């Protein structure tokens, strides 16, 4: 008997601002630019890629390309997308454990 699986889409679970902020914060903590770009794309899909693209002043096609795991969006694109999502970047000091 073959095992049946379905594709997991995290966008389906990002249904409120707190979940979205937590998801993006976790992505940012990885420091992995490809993962961060992909996470932004997941959130954009959850919120509606067409609307995010319009609000950010970008084409939907270029947004899909930039916000993929293969994308490398410019900082200005990231800032426009975050603003369109109603989010902002913040900085916090890195706390190192005592050695």
N, CA, C and O atoms as a MOPAC input file, in Angstrom:
PM7 MOZYME 1SCF
protein

 N      0.84200 1    -1.17500 1     0.00000 1
 C      0.00000 1     0.00000 1     0.00000 1
 C      0.88900 1     1.24000 1     0.00000 1
 O      1.76200 1     1.39000 1     0.85400 1
 N      0.66200 1     2.10700 1    -0.94600 1
 C      1.46500 1     3.32100 1    -1.07900 1
 C      1.05100 1     4.36000 1    -0.04500 1
 O     -0.13100 1     4.52100 1     0.26100 1
 N      2.02700 1     5.04400 1     0.47400 1
 C      1.78500 1     6.11100 1     1.43800 1
 C      1.34400 1     7.36600 1     0.69100 1
 O      2.02000 1     7.81700 1    -0.23400 1
 N      0.22600 1     7.91500 1     1.09100 1
 C     -0.26100 1     9.13700 1     0.45600 1
 C      0.20900 1    10.33800 1     1.25600 1
 O      0.09400 1    10.36400 1     2.48200 1
 N      0.74000 1    11.33000 1     0.55500 1
 C      1.19200 1    12.55600 1     1.20000 1
 C      0.58600 1    13.75500 1     0.49000 1
 O      0.14800 1    13.66300 1    -0.65700 1
 N      0.57000 1    14.85500 1     1.17700 1
 C      0.13100 1    16.10800 1     0.56400 1
 C      1.22100 1    17.13800 1     0.78100 1
 O      1.99300 1    17.04500 1     1.73600 1
 N      1.28200 1    18.10100 1    -0.08800 1
 C      2.26600 1    19.16500 1     0.04200 1
 C      1.91200 1    20.05200 1     1.22600 1
 O      0.74600 1    20.38400 1     1.43800 1
 N      2.91300 1    20.42700 1     1.98300 1
 C      2.72200 1    21.33100 1     3.10500 1
 C      2.94800 1    22.75600 1     2.62400 1
 O      3.98500 1    23.05600 1     2.03300 1
 N      1.99800 1    23.62500 1     2.87100 1
 C      2.12100 1    25.02700 1     2.49300 1
 C      1.97200 1    25.87500 1     3.74900 1
 O      0.86200 1    26.04000 1     4.25500 1
 N      3.08500 1    26.41700 1     4.26100 1
 C      2.99500 1    27.20900 1     5.48600 1
 C      2.09600 1    28.43000 1     5.34800 1
 O      1.59500 1    28.93700 1     6.35200 1
 N      1.88300 1    28.91100 1     4.13800 1
 C      1.02800 1    30.08400 1     3.92600 1
 C     -0.39200 1    29.83300 1     4.43200 1
 O     -1.08600 1    30.76600 1     4.83600 1
 N     -0.81400 1    28.58300 1     4.40800 1
 C     -2.16700 1    28.25000 1     4.86400 1
 C     -2.34300 1    28.46200 1     6.36500 1
 O     -3.46900 1    28.57600 1     6.84900 1
 N     -1.24300 1    28.51400 1     7.09500 1
 C     -1.31100 1    28.64600 1     8.55300 1
 C     -0.99100 1    30.05500 1     9.04100 1
 O     -1.05500 1    30.32500 1    10.24000 1
 N     -0.65200 1    30.93600 1     8.13800 1
 C     -0.31300 1    32.31400 1     8.50000 1
 C     -1.55700 1    33.17900 1     8.34900 1
 O     -1.69500 1    33.94500 1     7.39500 1
 N     -2.45400 1    33.03600 1     9.31200 1
 C     -3.75400 1    33.68700 1     9.19100 1
 C     -3.96300 1    34.85100 1    10.14900 1
 O     -5.07300 1    35.36800 1    10.27400 1
 N     -2.87800 1    35.26900 1    10.83600 1
 C     -2.99200 1    36.45500 1    11.68000 1
 C     -1.62300 1    37.12600 1    11.78000 1
 O     -0.59200 1    36.52200 1    11.48200 1
 N     -1.63900 1    38.39300 1    12.20800 1
 C     -0.40800 1    39.18200 1    12.22900 1
 C      0.65400 1    38.59700 1    13.16000 1
 O      1.84400 1    38.66200 1    12.85200 1
 N      0.24400 1    38.03300 1    14.28000 1
 C      1.21000 1    37.46200 1    15.22000 1
 C      1.90900 1    36.24300 1    14.61300 1
 O      3.12400 1    36.09600 1    14.74700 1
 N      1.16100 1    35.38100 1    13.95600 1
 C      1.75400 1    34.20300 1    13.31300 1
 C      2.72900 1    34.62700 1    12.22300 1
 O      3.79600 1    34.03300 1    12.07200 1
 N      2.36200 1    35.64900 1    11.47100 1
 C      3.22400 1    36.14600 1    10.39700 1
 C      4.50700 1    36.72400 1    10.97400 1
 O      5.59600 1    36.42900 1    10.48200 1
 N      4.38800 1    37.54400 1    12.01200 1
 C      5.57000 1    38.14700 1    12.63000 1
 C      6.48500 1    37.07200 1    13.20800 1
 O      7.70400 1    37.15500 1    13.05900 1
 N      5.91500 1    36.06800 1    13.86300 1
 C      6.72100 1    34.97500 1    14.41600 1
 C      7.43500 1    34.20200 1    13.31600 1
 O      8.61200 1    33.86800 1    13.44900 1
 N      6.72400 1    33.92000 1    12.23500 1
 C      7.29700 1    33.17100 1    11.11500 1
 C      8.47900 1    33.93100 1    10.51800 1
 O      9.54000 1    33.35300 1    10.28700 1
 N      8.29400 1    35.23200 1    10.26900 1
 C      9.37500 1    36.02200 1     9.68300 1
 C     10.52600 1    36.20900 1    10.67400 1
 O     11.68900 1    36.19400 1    10.27100 1
 N     10.22400 1    36.38300 1    11.94700 1
 C     11.28500 1    36.51600 1    12.95300 1
 C     12.13500 1    35.25500 1    13.00000 1
 O     13.36200 1    35.33000 1    13.06600 1
 N     11.48700 1    34.10200 1    12.96600 1
 C     12.22900 1    32.83300 1    12.95700 1
 C     13.09800 1    32.72900 1    11.70600 1
 O     14.23700 1    32.26800 1    11.77600 1
 N     12.56300 1    33.15400 1    10.56700 1
 C     13.33600 1    33.11100 1     9.32500 1
 C     14.54900 1    34.03600 1     9.41500 1
 O     15.65200 1    33.66300 1     9.01500 1
 N     14.34000 1    35.24100 1     9.94000 1
 C     15.44400 1    36.19800 1    10.05900 1
 C     16.53400 1    35.68200 1    10.99200 1
 O     17.71600 1    35.93600 1    10.75900 1
 N     16.15600 1    34.97200 1    12.03000 1
 C     17.13900 1    34.44400 1    12.97200 1
 C     18.06800 1    33.41300 1    12.34500 1
 O     19.16200 1    33.18100 1    12.85900 1
 N     17.65400 1    32.79500 1    11.25000 1
 C     18.52500 1    31.81200 1    10.61000 1
 C     19.72300 1    32.45900 1     9.94000 1
 O     20.78000 1    31.84000 1     9.81400 1
 N     19.55800 1    33.71800 1     9.50300 1
 C     20.63200 1    34.37900 1     8.78000 1
 C     20.80400 1    33.86100 1     7.36300 1
 O     21.74500 1    34.25600 1     6.67400 1
 N     19.93300 1    33.00400 1     6.92300 1
 C     19.99900 1    32.39300 1     5.59100 1
 C     19.17700 1    33.24200 1     4.62300 1
 O     17.94600 1    33.23000 1     4.66700 1
 N     19.86700 1    33.98000 1     3.75000 1
 C     19.17300 1    34.92300 1     2.87400 1
 C     18.15600 1    34.24600 1     1.95500 1
 O     17.09400 1    34.80900 1     1.69200 1
 N     18.46700 1    33.05100 1     1.46600 1
 C     17.52200 1    32.35200 1     0.59500 1
 C     16.27400 1    31.95400 1     1.37400 1
 O     15.16100 1    32.05800 1     0.86000 1
 N     16.45200 1    31.50000 1     2.60300 1
 C     15.31200 1    31.11300 1     3.42900 1
 C     14.46400 1    32.33300 1     3.78000 1
 O     13.23600 1    32.25800 1     3.78100 1
 N     15.11800 1    33.45400 1     4.07800 1
 C     14.40400 1    34.68700 1     4.41000 1
 C     13.59100 1    35.17300 1     3.21900 1
 O     12.42800 1    35.54600 1     3.37300 1
 N     14.19000 1    35.17400 1     2.03600 1
 C     13.46400 1    35.59200 1     0.83200 1
 C     12.26300 1    34.68800 1     0.59100 1
 O     11.17600 1    35.16200 1     0.26300 1
 N     12.46500 1    33.38600 1     0.75600 1
 C     11.36600 1    32.44000 1     0.57400 1
 C     10.27300 1    32.67500 1     1.61700 1
 O      9.08700 1    32.61900 1     1.29100 1
 N     10.65900 1    32.93800 1     2.86700 1
 C      9.67700 1    33.20700 1     3.92700 1
 C      8.86100 1    34.45300 1     3.61300 1
 O      7.65200 1    34.47900 1     3.84500 1
 N      9.51400 1    35.48500 1     3.08600 1
 C      8.77900 1    36.68200 1     2.66000 1
 C      7.77900 1    36.33300 1     1.56300 1
 O      6.66400 1    36.85400 1     1.54200 1
 N      8.18300 1    35.45000 1     0.65300 1
 C      7.28500 1    35.00700 1    -0.40700 1
 C      6.09700 1    34.22400 1     0.13900 1
 O      4.97500 1    34.37300 1    -0.34500 1
 N      6.34200 1    33.39900 1     1.13900 1
 C      5.25900 1    32.63100 1     1.76800 1
 C      4.25400 1    33.58400 1     2.40300 1
 O      3.04400 1    33.41600 1     2.25200 1
 N      4.76800 1    34.58600 1     3.11500 1
 C      3.87500 1    35.56000 1     3.75800 1
 C      3.12300 1    36.36600 1     2.70200 1
 O      1.93400 1    36.64300 1     2.86600 1
 N      3.79700 1    36.74200 1     1.63200 1
 C      3.12600 1    37.49400 1     0.55800 1
 C      2.00000 1    36.66300 1    -0.04800 1
 O      0.93600 1    37.19600 1    -0.36500 1
 N      2.22900 1    35.35900 1    -0.21100 1
 C      1.15500 1    34.49700 1    -0.72500 1
 C      0.01700 1    34.40600 1     0.27600 1
 O     -1.15400 1    34.40800 1    -0.10400 1
 N      0.36000 1    34.32500 1     1.56000 1
 C     -0.68000 1    34.23500 1     2.59600 1
 C     -1.54200 1    35.49400 1     2.61800 1
 O     -2.74700 1    35.42300 1     2.85900 1
 N     -0.92900 1    36.63200 1     2.37100 1
 C     -1.65700 1    37.90200 1     2.40400 1
 C     -2.26900 1    38.25600 1     1.04600 1
 O     -3.13300 1    39.12800 1     0.95300 1
 N     -1.81700 1    37.57900 1     0.00900 1
 C     -2.30100 1    37.85400 1    -1.34200 1
 C     -1.21500 1    38.53000 1    -2.16100 1
 O     -1.00700 1    39.73900 1    -2.05400 1
 N     -0.53000 1    37.75600 1    -2.96800 1
 C      0.61700 1    38.25100 1    -3.73200 1
 C      0.24300 1    39.43400 1    -4.61300 1
 O      1.00600 1    40.39300 1    -4.72400 1
 N     -0.92100 1    39.37100 1    -5.23600 1
 C     -1.32700 1    40.45200 1    -6.13100 1
 C     -1.43400 1    41.76700 1    -5.36800 1
 O     -0.94700 1    42.79700 1    -5.83400 1
 N     -2.07200 1    41.73700 1    -4.19300 1
 C     -2.25500 1    42.94900 1    -3.41000 1
 C     -0.92400 1    43.46500 1    -2.86900 1
 O     -0.67900 1    44.67200 1    -2.88000 1
 N     -0.07000 1    42.57200 1    -2.40100 1
 C      1.23900 1    42.97500 1    -1.89000 1
 C      2.04800 1    43.62100 1    -3.00500 1
 O      2.68500 1    44.65200 1    -2.79200 1
 N      2.02800 1    43.02500 1    -4.18400 1
 C      2.76300 1    43.58700 1    -5.32400 1
 C      2.24500 1    44.98900 1    -5.65300 1
 O      3.03400 1    45.91100 1    -5.86200 1
 N      0.93800 1    45.14500 1    -5.69800 1
 C      0.36400 1    46.45800 1    -5.99300 1
 C      0.75100 1    47.47900 1    -4.93200 1
 O      1.16600 1    48.59100 1    -5.25900 1
 N      0.61700 1    47.10500 1    -3.66200 1
 C      0.92900 1    48.02000 1    -2.56900 1
 C      2.41200 1    48.38200 1    -2.52400 1
 O      2.77600 1    49.48100 1    -2.10600 1
 N      3.26300 1    47.45500 1    -2.95500 1
 C      4.70500 1    47.69400 1    -2.96100 1
 C      5.16500 1    48.39100 1    -4.23800 1
 O      6.31900 1    48.81100 1    -4.33000 1
 N      4.27900 1    48.51900 1    -5.22300 1
 C      4.64800 1    49.15200 1    -6.49100 1
 C      5.53900 1    48.28100 1    -7.34800 1
 O      6.40400 1    48.78000 1    -8.06800 1
 N      5.32900 1    46.97900 1    -7.27000 1
 C      6.13700 1    46.01700 1    -8.02200 1
 C      5.22900 1    45.11700 1    -8.83900 1
 O      4.04200 1    44.98400 1    -8.54300 1
 N      5.79100 1    44.49900 1    -9.87100 1
 C      4.99200 1    43.54900 1   -10.63700 1
 C      4.90500 1    42.23700 1    -9.86400 1
 O      5.82800 1    41.86300 1    -9.14200 1
 N      3.80000 1    41.56000 1   -10.02700 1
 C      3.60800 1    40.28200 1    -9.34000 1
 C      4.66500 1    39.27300 1    -9.76600 1
 O      5.17700 1    38.51800 1    -8.93900 1
 N      4.99400 1    39.25700 1   -11.05800 1
 C      5.97600 1    38.30700 1   -11.56600 1
 C      7.35400 1    38.54700 1   -10.95300 1
 O      8.03600 1    37.60000 1   -10.56300 1
 N      7.76300 1    39.81900 1   -10.86900 1
 C      9.07900 1    40.10100 1   -10.29500 1
 C      9.10200 1    39.78900 1    -8.80500 1
 O     10.13500 1    39.39800 1    -8.26100 1
 N      7.95900 1    39.96400 1    -8.14900 1
 C      7.87600 1    39.64800 1    -6.72900 1
 C      7.99400 1    38.14200 1    -6.50300 1
 O      8.71200 1    37.70500 1    -5.60400 1
 N      7.29500 1    37.34800 1    -7.31100 1
 C      7.42700 1    35.89400 1    -7.20300 1
 C      8.88300 1    35.47200 1    -7.38000 1
 O      9.38100 1    34.61700 1    -6.64800 1
 N      9.55900 1    36.07300 1    -8.35200 1
 C     10.94800 1    35.71100 1    -8.63200 1
 C     11.86200 1    36.13800 1    -7.48000 1
 O     12.69600 1    35.35200 1    -7.02900 1
 N     11.71100 1    37.36500 1    -7.00600 1
 C     12.58400 1    37.87300 1    -5.94100 1
 C     12.36600 1    37.15500 1    -4.62500 1
 O     13.31100 1    36.92600 1    -3.87000 1
 N     11.10300 1    36.79400 1    -4.34500 1
 C     10.77100 1    36.19300 1    -3.05800 1
 C     10.64500 1    34.68100 1    -3.14000 1
 O      9.69500 1    34.09100 1    -2.62700 1
 N     11.60200 1    34.08000 1    -3.78100 1
 C     11.67100 1    32.61800 1    -3.84900 1
 C     12.96800 1    32.17800 1    -3.18000 1
 O     13.80700 1    33.00800 1    -2.83000 1
 N     13.12500 1    30.88900 1    -3.00800 1
 C     14.36500 1    30.41200 1    -2.39600 1
 C     15.57000 1    30.61500 1    -3.31300 1
 O     16.71300 1    30.50300 1    -2.87000 1
 N     15.31900 1    30.91300 1    -4.58500 1
 C     16.38700 1    31.20600 1    -5.53800 1
 C     16.55500 1    32.70600 1    -5.74300 1
 O     17.49700 1    33.14100 1    -6.40500 1
 N     15.65200 1    33.49500 1    -5.18100 1
 C     15.68600 1    34.94400 1    -5.35300 1
 C     16.73500 1    35.60200 1    -4.48200 1
 O     17.23000 1    35.01900 1    -3.51800 1
 N     17.05800 1    36.82100 1    -4.84400 1
 C     18.00300 1    37.62200 1    -4.07700 1
 C     17.51000 1    39.06800 1    -4.13100 1
 O     18.09400 1    39.90300 1    -4.82200 1
 N     16.42700 1    39.36000 1    -3.39600 1
 C     15.83100 1    40.68700 1    -3.50300 1
 C     16.73900 1    41.77300 1    -2.93900 1
 O     17.47000 1    41.55700 1    -1.97200 1
 N     16.67300 1    42.93900 1    -3.56200 1
 C     17.39900 1    44.08700 1    -3.04300 1
 C     16.74200 1    44.52900 1    -1.74200 1
 O     15.56600 1    44.25600 1    -1.50200 1
 N     17.50700 1    45.20800 1    -0.91600 1
 C     16.98000 1    45.68100 1     0.35700 1
 C     15.78300 1    46.59400 1     0.13900 1
 O     14.82600 1    46.55200 1     0.91200 1
 N     15.82000 1    47.41200 1    -0.89400 1
 C     14.68800 1    48.30800 1    -1.16100 1
 C     13.42200 1    47.50500 1    -1.46200 1
 O     12.32900 1    47.91600 1    -1.07300 1
 N     13.55400 1    46.37300 1    -2.14600 1
 C     12.40700 1    45.51200 1    -2.41600 1
 C     11.87700 1    44.91000 1    -1.12500 1
 O     10.66800 1    44.87700 1    -0.89700 1
 N     12.78200 1    44.43800 1    -0.28500 1
 C     12.37400 1    43.85900 1     1.00000 1
 C     11.62300 1    44.89100 1     1.82500 1
 O     10.58000 1    44.58500 1     2.40300 1
 N     12.14300 1    46.10500 1     1.88300 1
 C     11.49500 1    47.15500 1     2.67100 1
 C     10.12600 1    47.52100 1     2.10900 1
 O      9.19000 1    47.75000 1     2.87500 1
 N      9.99500 1    47.57900 1     0.79500 1
 C      8.69300 1    47.86500 1     0.17200 1
 C      7.69000 1    46.76100 1     0.48100 1
 O      6.53000 1    47.03200 1     0.79000 1
 N      8.14500 1    45.52100 1     0.39500 1
 C      7.26400 1    44.37700 1     0.65400 1
 C      6.83400 1    44.36100 1     2.11700 1
 O      5.65700 1    44.16500 1     2.41600 1
 N      7.77800 1    44.56400 1     3.02100 1
 C      7.42700 1    44.59200 1     4.43400 1
 C      6.43600 1    45.70900 1     4.73400 1
 O      5.48600 1    45.51300 1     5.49200 1
 N      6.65300 1    46.86500 1     4.14800 1
 C      5.72500 1    47.97800 1     4.34700 1
 C      4.34000 1    47.62400 1     3.81700 1
 O      3.33400 1    47.92400 1     4.46000 1
 N      4.28200 1    46.99000 1     2.65300 1
 C      2.99900 1    46.58000 1     2.07300 1
 C      2.29900 1    45.54800 1     2.95600 1
 O      1.07300 1    45.44200 1     2.94700 1
 N      3.09100 1    44.78700 1     3.72000 1
 C      2.53700 1    43.78200 1     4.62200 1
 C      2.16300 1    44.37500 1     5.97700 1
 O      1.57800 1    43.69900 1     6.82300 1
 N      2.50700 1    45.64600 1     6.17000 1
 C      2.24700 1    46.27100 1     7.46200 1
 C      3.26100 1    45.87100 1     8.51700 1
 O      2.95300 1    45.85300 1     9.70900 1
 N      4.48300 1    45.54700 1     8.07600 1
 C      5.54500 1    45.11100 1     8.97000 1
 C      6.75800 1    46.01300 1     8.81900 1
 O      6.86100 1    46.77400 1     7.85600 1
 N      7.67600 1    45.92600 1     9.77200 1
 C      8.93300 1    46.65600 1     9.67600 1
 C     10.04600 1    45.80700 1    10.26700 1
 O      9.80400 1    44.91800 1    11.08400 1
 N     11.25900 1    46.09300 1     9.84400 1
 C     12.43000 1    45.43300 1    10.41000 1
 C     12.83400 1    46.16600 1    11.68200 1
 O     12.73300 1    47.39000 1    11.76100 1
 N     13.28000 1    45.42800 1    12.65300 1
 C     13.84400 1    46.02400 1    13.85600 1
 C     15.15400 1    45.32100 1    14.16000 1
 O     15.41100 1    44.21800 1    13.67700 1
 N     15.96900 1    45.96800 1    14.95900 1
 C     17.25100 1    45.38200 1    15.34100 1
 C     17.27500 1    45.16200 1    16.84100 1
 O     16.70000 1    45.92700 1    17.61500 1
 N     17.95000 1    44.10500 1    17.22700 1
 C     18.11200 1    43.79900 1    18.64800 1
 C     19.54100 1    43.28600 1    18.82900 1
 O     20.08900 1    42.64900 1    17.92900 1
 N     20.13700 1    43.55600 1    19.97300 1
 C     21.50200 1    43.06200 1    20.19000 1
 C     21.50500 1    41.53700 1    20.29600 1
 O     20.55800 1    40.92500 1    20.78900 1
 N     22.58000 1    40.95700 1    19.82600 1
 C     22.76800 1    39.51900 1    19.93500 1
 C     23.35600 1    39.25800 1    21.31800 1
 O     24.37200 1    39.84300 1    21.69600 1
 N     22.72300 1    38.40000 1    22.04200 1
 C     23.19500 1    38.07100 1    23.38600 1
 C     23.93500 1    36.74600 1    23.28700 1
 O     23.35200 1    35.71600 1    22.95200 1
 N     25.19700 1    36.78900 1    23.57700 1
 C     26.04300 1    35.59900 1    23.50200 1
 C     26.06000 1    34.91100 1    24.86900 1
 O     26.13700 1    35.56600 1    25.90800 1
 N     25.99000 1    33.62600 1    24.84700 1
 C     26.08600 1    32.85400 1    26.09500 1
 C     27.51200 1    32.96300 1    26.63500 1
 O     28.47300 1    33.02000 1    25.86800 1
 N     27.63400 1    32.99200 1    27.93700 1
 C     28.96300 1    33.04700 1    28.55400 1
 C     29.76000 1    31.80800 1    28.16100 1
 O     29.24800 1    30.68800 1    28.16900 1
 N     30.99100 1    32.03100 1    27.82500 1
 C     31.82600 1    30.90400 1    27.37300 1
 C     32.52100 1    30.23600 1    28.51500 1
 O     33.26000 1    29.27300 1    28.31000 1

